[in-house]
């Protein structure tokens, strides 16, 4: 009997990758075969809705399936993730081959729904709702299941779902729902399963990992310490942190537990306290700088990255200059920057003072030029040093080249045999670029 065939395409954040891997694992355990897009009976698209550009990309991709559908009535499309929660109903109306839409809070119902639309090709299923507190988990038995994932040596583990912070620009609370922590035993069991399967590095995921446990009487620092002390784990990371909830007890665990990497993503979003208030970010510029200084004081060599938005409604030249000066003062290792993008349904989308898109992009270019020079300067300071790297994958370009990351989360590319994949190796840095380092094995 021919196996049912599926393909998974993932866009967006690590949580989308994590969710898609769990669905992939269950389907394969039920006898489905994962194949290329051209061979698939069902294509599951897990999409992002954080920015308008991400949504537009998925809309465009959905349109590309029309010729194939008209020719042979395949593949069936299952649209999942944050984008499905936002546009799923419209996608069902517009595209006859979109047969299933499911938001991120319904991942536990997805495998059965996929099998149902495959068995009944004319059926259409909508797993969308307006209850932000409802969540259907997809539980896997750690004693009997090995999660199928793209990288054998690194893995993500979601520790909480949703968000209660309601930053005025952000769609996440509306599509992922209210904040819910996973039980610590479930998190630890999943981590043990991954370690037993050869994983060397685990990244704990949440819209705001620092909020972990507030709804169940626990705290994030306790969970972080427990994961770091699991037998066999070499590296632990976490994303993403919200500055007002990033506290000294978390820094103490980072400083004292060898397995916790000296790397931190602490999104600032703006260097202007006035804009931070408009964004409903519950900290000031000065408080942010204080937390950075406290963390660097306890963790020498910290790799610090941030997220920053330019062109927010009402952002003046002075506000933008405050963001630029913050980059010069703090000297982040990397900045994930973006021009403000209106998200329908968020308070910021209807705020007065919307800036022309051309001005937003002009400011974004100026900020990126500044940060690229800072990043390059920081990376060049590593030239000649020997760093520990987890060789985790083949480099995307260059024959015989591998790539990996340092504990501080810098990408290093170096020539080596695939035989050392999954091993920790020492690499001497020979050249620095803004986005990566180059080196040779010691």
Buried (B, 14 or more C-beta within 10 A) or exposed (E): EEEBBBBBBBBBBBBBBBBBBBBBBBBBBEEBBBBEEEEBBBBBBBBBBBBEEBBEBBBEBBEEBEEBBEEEEBBBBBBBBBBBBBBBEEBBEEBBBBBBBBBBBBBBBBBEBBBBBBEEEEEEBBBBEEEBEEBBBBEBEBEEBBBBBEBBBBBBBBBBBBBBBEBBBBBBBBBBBBBBBBEBEBBBBBBBBBBEEEBBBBBBBBBBBBBBBBEEEBBBBBBBBBBBEBEEBBBBBBBBBBBBBBBEBBBBBBBEBEBBBBBBBBBBBBBBBBBBBBBBBBBBBEBBBEBBEBBBEBBEEBBBBBBBBBBBBBBEEEBBEBBBBBBEEBBBBBBBBBBBBBBEEBBBBEBEEBBEEEBBBBBBEBBBEBBBEBBEEBBBEBBEEEBBBBBBBBBEEEEEBBBBBBBBBBBBBBBBEEEBBBBBBEBBBEEBBBEBBBBEBE
